[in-house]
């Protein structure tokens, strides 16, 4: 080619390269923990539960201004030129179409309703007073968030990866533990073993598509105002009822959120493999902590945490149980003894990265499928 021709063609060639076809597969599966072991021990496991333990495999496809996420049960197709999001139910053989304009309006309406709910909640529930009039709890809660680099590396699914460890912990200590509780302190933890690789070209295509998608979807929307309206005020009146019995927990959680944003920025590249374990550790109370026979029943450490603690603590503390002869023996008669539990483990993988050409049929609704109305939106033709 002549130099002049190359100069004229360069923008077209760059555009073509930027919109190259790309695809990969993603698999998510519950792979371990007490929850899985309990389910597997059942002699007659319901079909729905068996499906829960099977891997959920999804194929991600990018072709120019079209993106598709395809799984066995359902698919989603995003078309930037048509400004539509098509959701397909493969089992029911139906599909629905939502426009970008409808999505914008829905987000704005949702933010408005959230603001109204926050204002109404602040009026109805003073931040300082627990709902049931009970005294505020003295349970102490601290949060810990960190991303560390163990220095390990290996090839996973054809990609050279390095390991990073994301650790999130909530340390809960009760200075005056309930008489019938086995736990004086509990640490709830979410630990993710992350193996990242330098971004494959296929993932770059996906990232660039999502950037174009976000720009087009939010066209004409005041994103700063929208994000501000939709961001919960952790230490504000809107969520005061959640922390009514633990007034110090709101600021602690807010500080943890800031710390998380800082630590997450350390994770670079594409996550090829992630193994996440949720569970915790408890310090079992010593045998000397025996309540008087006529002592009134007291709430557990988990219940003292309010709604959040009850949701997490009910599962974790249930794994540690109440005081028993075995826990008393293990405590040695005087000092607290640790107990650990992993409630569940999930594994997420990315594989099958490809730049092979993708047929246009991958972005079409299969023949014979019936259009239905998108939930919360008017019919679209």
N, C-alpha and C positions, 0 to 999 in steps of 0.2 A: 504493500500500500504506500501511496505517496504521503508525506508528512501532513499535508493539508487534510487529506481524507482521514488519517488517523485522529487528528484533532477534532474533526467534526463527529467522528464515530465514538470517540471516547466516552461522552456522557451516556450514549445509548448502551455501550458495552458495560459501563459501571452499573447502570440501572438493572441490566439483565443479570449481572453477577449478584447484585444486592437482593434480587427477588428469585434466587435459585430455589429449586425444590429441595425440601429437607424433611426427614422423618426420624422418629425414634420410638421406642417402646418404654413404658413405665409400668412397674409392678409394685403393688402395695399388699402386704399380708401381715396378719397377726401371727407371730411366730413363736411366742412363748409367754411365760409368766403363770402365776397362780390361776388366773382366769382360764387360760387355755387348758392347763392341767385338769382343772375341775370339770370343764366341758368334756374333755376327752375321756374322763373316768366314768361318764354317764353311760349306762348299758344301752340305752336307746336314745341316741342323739337326734333331735328333730332335724328335718331337712334344712330348715332355715338356719339353724345353728351350724350345720356342716358347711353351708355356703359362706357363713361368716368367717370361717377359718380358711377358706380357699383364697388364693391370690386374686386380686382384682387387677387385670391387665388392660392397659389402655395404649392405643397407638395414637401418636401425635403427628399430624401432617401439615406442612405448609406448602402452598402453591401460589406464588404471587401474593395477591391480596385476599387469599382464602386460607382459612385454618380449620382443621377438623380434629376433634378428640373423639376417638371411636373405641367403645368397649362392647362386650358381649350383650349387655342389657340396653345400653343407650349410647347416643352420639350427640355431639354439639358441633355445629358448623357456623363459623363467623365469616361473613362476607363484607369486606370494607367497601367495595364498590356499590353493592346493593344496600349497605347499612342495615343488615339484618343479622339476627341470631336465630338459628334454626335448631330446635331440640327434637331428637328422634327417639321414640320409645320402641325398640326392636321387638320387645315381647308383646306389646299391645298393637304393634303395627300402626302407630299414630305419630304425628309430628305437629309442632306448633312453631309459629314464627313471631318473633318480637323485634320491633324496629329500634334503632338507636334512639330515635326521638322519644319512644315510649320509655326506654331505659333512663334517659335523662330526667324525664318528668317524674318517674318513680323514685329516683334518688333524691330529687328536690322535695317531693312530697314526704318521703321518709324522714329526711332531715328536719322538716318542719314539725312533723308529728313528734319526733324525739325531743325537740326543744320544748314543745308544749308539755310533754310528759315530765320532763325535768323540772319545768317551772311549777307544774301542778304538784309534783312530788315534794318539792322544797316547801311549798305552802302547807301541805298536809303532814309532813314528818320533820319536826325539828331535828337538826343534826346531832344535838347533844344528848337527847333522851332516848333510851332504849324503848322499843315498842311496847314491851310488857311491864315496864316500870322496874325491872330488875337492875341491880347495881352493875356498873360497868365491870367487865372482866379484867383481871390483872394478868391474863395470859400474854406472854411476850412473844412477838413474832418478828423475825428478821429474815431477810432474803439474800440470796447469794446467786450471782450469775457470772459465769466465766467461760471463755473459749481458750483452750490450751492446745499446744502442738506437741504431741508425744514424739514426733520425729519419725514415725513409721511410714513406709511407702510400699505399694504393690500394684500390680496390674489387675484391674477389675473390669470385666466386660469389654476387654480390648483397650482400655484407657489406663494410662499411667496416673495413679492417684497418690495423694498423701493424706494422712489422717489428721483430723482435728476433733477435739472433744468439747461438746457444748454441755455445760452442767448448769442446771437451774434447781435451786433448793430453797425450801421454806422451812426454817427452824422454829418450832413451836415449843415453848417451855411454860409450864404451869408452876408457879412458885408454891401453890397449895393444891397439889393434885387431888382429885376425887378419891375417896376411900376405896371405891370398888374398881378403880381403873388400874390396868397393868402398866400403863405408860406414864412416866413423869414428863418426858419430852419426846417429841416426834419430829422427824425430818422428812418432809415430803420431797421427793426428788424426781426430776425428769432429766435423764442423761442420754445424750445422743452421740453415737459414734459416727462421725461424718467422714467420708472419703471423697475428696474433691479432685477434679482434674482441670487442667487448663481448658477453657471453653471450646468444645468442638465446634466446627463450622456449622453443623446442623443446629446446635443450640443457639448460635448467634443469629441464625435466620429466625428462629422462634422468638428470641428476645426482641429483634427488630420489628417483627410483626406486631408483638404486643405493644411496642412503643407507638407504632402507627395507629393501632387500635385504640389505645388510650387517648391519643391526641384527637382522633376523629370522634370518639364517643363523647368526650368532654368538651367538644367544640361549643363555645358560647356559654359555658357554665363557669361560674365563679368557684373554682376548685378550692381556693383557700377558705372561703366562707363555708363551703360544703363540708370540708374536712373538720373545720372547727366545730360545726354543728353536730357532726356525727361522732366526735371523739368524746368518750365518757370522761366526766370530771371525777377522777378517782377520789380526790379528797373533798369533793363538793357535796352540796345538798342532794344532788340527784341520786347518789349511791349511799347516802348516809344510813338508810335503814340496814344495809348490808353489814356495815361496821358499827352499828349502834352500840353493841356490847363490847366492842374492841376499838375505841377511838384512836388508838395509836397505830392501827393497822393500815388505815388509808394512806397516810404519809409514807409509811414503809413501802407499800406497794407502788406508790408513785415513784419513789426513788429507785426501786427495782426496775421499773419500766424504762427509766432513763439509762440505767446501767446496761440493760439488755440491748438497747439500740446501739450503744457504744461497742459492746462485745460482739454483736452479730456482724458488725462491719468488718471484723477480722476474718470472716469466712469468705474466701475468694474462690472463684472458679465455679464449675458445675458439680453439683452433688451427685455422684455416680451411685453411691451406696450410703444409706442411712439406717442405723439400727437404734431405735429409741426404746428406752426402758423407763417405765413409770412405776414408782414404788416408794420405799422409804425405810428408815431405821427408827427404832424406838428404844428408849432406855427403860427397862422393866424395873418397877419399884422394888426395893428390898423388902424382905419378909417382916421387918420391924414395923412397917407402916400398916398396922392393923387398926381399923376403926373401932370405936366402942360399939357394943351391941345395940345401944339405943340411938346411934347416930342416924340423922335423917339422910335419905338418899340425896346424892349430889350429881350434878350434870357432869358428863365426861369432858375431857379436854377438847375433844372434837366439837361437842355441842357448844362449848364456850366460844368457839370461833365464829359462831353465827352461821349464816347460810353457806358461805364458802367452806368453812371447816366441816360442816355436817356432810356436805357433798363428798369431800375428799376423805375426811376422817372416818366416815362410816365404813368405807371399804378398807382403808389401811389399818385402822385400829381393830377392825373386825378380824384382820389376819393375825394380829398379835393376841387378841382375846382378852378375857378377864384374868384375874389372878387365879393361879392354880397351884397344885402341889409341885408340879414340874417346874413352873417358873420360880417358885419360892426356892426350890433346891438349887436351881442354876444361879440364883442371885448370890449365893454364898452367905446368906444371912445378914449382910450388912450393906453391900454396895450394889448399885444398879447394874443390870446385865443387858447388853445390847441384843436386839432381835431385828432381823431384816426381812423384807418381803419385796418381791417384784410382782406387781399386780398384772402387768401385761407388757409385751414386747412387740413392736412392729418393725418390719423391714421394708424399706423402699429402695427400688433399684431402677436405674436407667440403662438401656442397652439398645443394640440394633441400630446404631446411628447410620444414616444413609443419605446420600444425595441423588439417589436414582429418581428418574422422572416419575411423577405421580399422575395417574389417569384422572381426568375430570370427573368421572363417575364417583370418585371417593367423596366429592363435595355435593352430591345430589341425593335427594330423598328417594329411597327405593320405590319402584313402581308398586302400585296397589295400596300404599299407605294412606291413611285418612287424616286430613288436617283437623286439629282441635284447637280450642282457644287456649292461649297461654294463661296460666293461673295468674290472676290479678291484672290482666290486660284485656282490652277489647279484641274481637276477632280481627285477623289480618289476612288479606288475600294477596 
